[in-house]
Amino acid sequence: MAAPDPHQAVDPEAVVIAVACMKETAQKPLAGSPPSVETHAEAAELAAAQTPDPRF
């Protein structure tokens, strides 16, 4: 009798459901990630308000 394949030890459908149900816990963007905008005017306004030195 052959040993079971370790790559098939987890049901792929269960993984998809688990990932789909997970929430990002901090509810904040990552440090250094660019902000989201919907219009070109919004992007220009954000760019004008940014400081030249990033805060890390």
Backbone torsions as a table, in degrees:
resi	resn	phi	psi	omega
1	MET	NA	129.8	-177.7
2	ALA	-82.0	150.9	177.8
3	ALA	-70.4	146.7	179.1
4	PRO	-66.2	148.5	179.8
5	ASP	-71.5	120.0	-178.2
6	PRO	-65.8	-20.7	179.1
7	HIS	-73.7	-17.5	-179.9
8	GLN	-109.0	21.8	-178.9
9	ALA	-75.1	-20.5	-178.8
10	VAL	-114.9	135.5	179.6
11	ASP	-71.1	121.2	-177.2
12	PRO	-60.9	-34.8	178.1
13	GLU	-64.3	-37.4	178.5
14	ALA	-65.6	-36.4	178.7
15	VAL	-66.5	-44.1	179.6
16	VAL	-61.2	-44.0	179.6
17	ILE	-64.5	-43.4	-178.8
18	ALA	-63.4	-43.4	-179.8
19	VAL	-67.5	-39.4	-179.8
20	ALA	-65.8	-29.6	-178.0
21	CYS	-87.4	-12.6	-178.3
22	MET	-72.2	142.9	174.8
23	LYS	-113.1	151.6	174.5
24	GLU	-76.2	121.5	-168.5
25	THR	-75.9	-30.2	-176.6
26	ALA	-78.8	-25.6	-177.1
27	GLN	57.2	30.0	179.2
28	LYS	-134.9	150.7	175.6
29	PRO	-69.2	156.8	178.5
30	LEU	-69.2	148.0	177.8
31	ALA	-62.1	130.8	180.0
32	GLY	90.2	-8.0	178.7
33	SER	-80.4	143.4	-178.1
34	PRO	-70.9	149.1	178.5
35	PRO	-71.2	155.5	178.1
36	SER	-91.0	136.8	176.5
37	VAL	-134.8	157.6	179.5
38	GLU	-106.2	-23.6	-177.4
39	THR	-127.1	163.0	177.9
40	HIS	-66.9	-34.5	179.1
41	ALA	-66.1	-39.9	176.9
42	GLU	-62.1	-41.7	179.7
43	ALA	-63.8	-42.2	179.4
44	ALA	-64.7	-39.3	178.7
45	GLU	-64.5	-43.2	178.3
46	LEU	-65.2	-41.5	-179.0
47	ALA	-64.2	-38.0	179.8
48	ALA	-69.4	-29.2	-177.1
49	ALA	-84.8	-12.5	-176.5
50	GLN	-75.5	146.6	174.8
51	THR	-86.7	152.4	-179.2
52	PRO	-69.8	-22.3	-179.2
53	ASP	-100.6	117.4	178.7
54	PRO	-70.3	148.0	177.6
55	ARG	-98.1	110.4	177.5
56	PHE	-113.7	NA	NA
